[in-house]
Amino acid sequence: MPAPPSGSNRRRTEKLHDTAVSEADRSVMPPLLLFFLFCSYGLVAGEMPPESLHLELISRFPHRYLTRLGHLRGLVDGDRFRQRMISQRIGHQQNQQHGRRELAGSNASSAPPAAEESFAMPLSSGAYTGTGQYFVRFLLGTPAQRFVLVVDTGSDLTWVKCRPRSHGGSDAGAGESRVFRPEGSSSYAPIRCSAHMCKSSLPFALRRCPTPETPCAYNYGYSDGSTAKGVFAKEFATITLTKGERRRKLRGLVVGCTTSFVGSSFRASDGVLGLGYSPVSFAARAAARFGGRFSYCLVDHLSPKNATSRLTFGLTPALAAPHRRATELLLDPRLLPFYGVRVQGVSINGEMLPIPAGVWDVGRGGGAILDSGTSLTVLAEPAYRLVSSELSRSLSGVPRVSVAPFEHCYNWTAAGPAVSVPKMAIHMSGDVRLEPPAKSYVIDVAEGVKCVGITAAPWPGVSTIGNILQQEHVWEFDLKHRRLRFRRSTCRW
C-alpha cells in the first residue's frame, strides 16, 4: 500500500471518505431478491408464426432518494443474497443431475430454423428504482392484463402476483403493485395436483394435496426471510410482432400465480420474466419460435430512465456486423438454469494472472456464468484475490480511501490526469476476450472516489459475470447452436 497522502491531499481524502460514508448510511435501500423456481418439465407446445414481438422494459421507483454509494451498497447486499442462492441452486443441480448431457424435456436446442425477423423490447437501467435490475412490461391473460416484471436470466418461471377470487384478496400486495385476477382471464388453466407435471416434473411443488383437483402449489423461502406462495397454471401472453405491429398470443406458458408473499424482496415489481435455460422459461418458449436465440444490450447501469437499449428474440442486427466474437454457451445440467461460459483466464494489461484452472472448471467445483440479475461481478476467492491485487498494484500511485463494503478504493480527485485504469480482459474458449470499459470494473462510488467493483465468492464456488461488467456490449444467447456472441456496442440501434 502506498504511503498515506499528506497536506491538502490527506484532508481532501478524509473529507471524501466522511462525506461518502455519511451520505450512504442515510440512504441504503433493501435489495431486490429474484425468484428462483426449481422446476424441470416439458414445454407445452403452442402454435405461433415465426415472426417477432415487442415488450417494453421500464423501471418502477424514483432514484432521487439514493446517493450513488448508498445505491451501490444496496446492490452489493443484493448480490450477496443472490450469490448464496446461486450456490444453493447449482449445488442442488449437481446432486440431482450430475452426468446428464441434455436438459430434460427441453426443445430449445431443437428450435425451428431461425426466422429472418425478431422482436425487440426497449430496455433501460433500473438504477433509479434502488435496484440493479431491468423491467419488462408484460401482457398476460385473455383479455390481457398489464404487469411490470423483472427480467432475469437466472429464473425458470414467469410469475405474477395473483389474487384468485377464492383467495379473499388481501395478501398479494394490494396497494403496492398490480395483481393478476385469474377469473378475469378466459385462457387461465390451473395445473392440478393430479397432473403428471405436478407429480413428477415440478420437484419443488407441494406434494400434499387435499384433493386431486387442488391446484399444484409452491412455497419458497429466501435467505433474508422472504417467502412467496402460489399455484402453477398455464396461460397466454400477448405479444406484438415487429412487422405491422400485429398482436399475437404466445400460448401454453407455464406461469406462477403468487397469492401471498412476506418481506420486501418482491415490492419493486409485479413478478419475474424467466429467461433462464429451462423448458418452462419464457426465453426457451419464445426463442423456440424465433430462431432459437435471444439477445440483450445493457446501457451504463447509472444511465437515466430515458436511455434505452433492447432485449431481442430472433435475429440481432447489431451482431450481423463484423468484429463480433463467439464462444461456447455452456448449457451444463449442473449449472441450470444459468448460462455458463468457458473462461480460460483473466489478464491485466496483457499479462495472464496465475489463477488455478480449477476455478473455471465446473467439474472441480468452479465455473463461470453470466447473470443479468447480479450487478457486480463476483469471482471465486482464488480469482478475486489475484485480480483485485493486480488491479490495486497497478493503481498503487493513487491515494487510497476506505469505503465499505469495497476493499480497494481510491481518491481519484487526487490521482491526477496521468493516471489510467489498467486494462482487464476475460479470456474465453474460442480465443475470444471480453474487454469491458474501465468503468465496468473500477467504478464510481461517490464524487471523486472510485473502487474496484468486483467482489469475492467462497471457494469452491461459481464465479458470476454481472450486468455491470456486461454493460455496453450486445450479448446473443444462441440456444439452438449453443453459442454466445458478443461485441462492444453503444446499445442504441
Beta strands, then each sheet from edge to edge (+ up, - down):
strand 1: 118-124
strand 2: 135-140
strand 3: 145-152
strand 4: 158-161
strand 5: 189-190
strand 6: 217-221
strand 7: 227-240
strand 8: 247-262
strand 9: 271-274
strand 10: 293-297
strand 11: 308-314
strand 12: 325-330
strand 13: 339-341
strand 14: 343-348
strand 15: 351-352
strand 16: 368-370
strand 17: 377-380
strand 18: 400-401
strand 19: 409-411
strand 20: 424-428
strand 21: 432-434
strand 22: 442-446
strand 23: 449-452
strand 24: 454-457
strand 25: 463-465
strand 26: 473-478
strand 27: 483-488
sheet 1: 1+ 11- 10+ 26- 27+ 12- 13+ 16- 25-
sheet 2: 5+ 7- 2+ 3- 9- 4+ 8+
sheet 3: 5+ 7- 6+
sheet 4: 15+ 14- 20+ 21-
sheet 5: 17+ 24+
sheet 6: 18+ 19- 23+ 22-
end
